[in-house]
Amino acid sequence: MYSENEFDIMITVLSGGTGTPKLLQGLKEIVDPSELTIIVNTLENDYFSGVYVSADIDTVLYTMTGMINDEFWYGVKGDTFITHERLEEIGCPELLRIGDIDRATKIQKTQLMKEYGLTKAVEIQAEKMGIVSKIIPMSDENSDIKIITDIGELEFHDFLIKYQSQPEVLDVKFSNVSPAPGVVESIKKSDAVIIGPSNPITSISPILSLDGVKDALKDTYVVAVSPIIGNDSVSGPASKFMKALGIEVSSVGVASLYEDFLDNFIIDNKDDDKKQQINQIVNKVTVTNTIMNNLGAKKNLAQIIMGSIL
C-alpha cells in the first residue's frame, strides 16, 4: 500500500474502462490517493433495463475500492446474477449482463442523477465507497456514438456485445459535449497528467475533444502509455477504430494523436524498433514492459511513470 515516503504530487489520470484501471491498481499503491484525480470517459454511457449504465466510471469506482471483477474488467468480483437471469426467464433479456451488486450501484446512480446530475452522483458514490481520490465524469451531458460498419450503423454496445466487435468498421462518429465541472481545472492544478493505455479513439479522444482540455494539457507535463503493441491493441477494438479513421495502427499512430501536448510516451519493449520514429513526434520515449498481467507489473509500470515525472 501507499506509504508517505513515496510520491506526494498532484496527478490527474485520463481513463477509459479497461487498460487504465489496470494501471490505477498499480498507481494507488505508490501515489497518495488523496492527490489523485481520475477523469473518466462517458461517451458510451446509456440506459439499459431502466438504469443508467456508466461502465467506465463504475469500473474505476470498483477498481479504487478493490471490488472490480478483473477477469472481465467489468462489474463486481463474485457478484451474483439473480435479477439478470430472472429477467431472461420471463422474456425480458438484457443486452448487458448486469450483476446484482453492480445493479444496486447503477440504481443508486440513476436516482442520484435525477436530483444532482452525474458529477455529483459519482462524488456521492465515491464517498460512500470510501474512495479519497477524486473521480470526475468527463461530461454531465448525454453523448452519442455511432459505429459505421459494413453491416450498417450500429450503437456502440450493439457493436461491442451483440456483434462481438466482428463487423468491419468504416467510421466512428461521436457528439461533442461540454466538460463537467472540475475537468479542466483539475488538469491545470496537476503537477502531471497521465493518459492511461485506454482506447485512444473512444475512451481518450472524447476527453481530449472537450473545450479547454488540450490547451490545459499543453501547459502541463503529460505522459501517456501506448495501448498498442506491434500492430494491434492489447485489448478491445481500438485497432479497428484507428484503421477506420486512417490512423496507423501502432504506437507511432497513437503518439501522433497526442503529439500537440505529449512530453513522454511509454511504449512496450516489443516496440523498441519504433523508438527512433516516435522520437520525431515526442521528445522523450520510454521503453519498458507495458503488459500488466499481475500486480507487480502494474506497480512497476506506475513506478516508471512516476519516476519520469519527478
Buried (B, 14 or more C-beta within 10 A) or exposed (E): EBEEEEBEBBBBBBBBBBBBBBBBBBBBBBBBBEBBBBBBBBBBBBEBBEBBBBBBBBBBBBBBEEBBBBEEBBBBBEBEBEBBEEBEEEEEEBBBBBBBBBBBBBBBBBEBBEEBBBBBBBBBBBEEBEBEBBBBBBBBBEBBBBBBBEEEEBBBBBBBBEBEBEBEBBEBEBBEBEBBBBBBBBBBEBBBBBBBBBBBBBBBBBBBBBEBBBEBBEEBBBBBBBBBBBEEBBBBBBBBBBBBBEBBBBBBBBBBBBEEBBBBBBBBEBBEEBBEBBEEBBEEBBBBEBBBEEEEBBBBBBBBBBEBBE
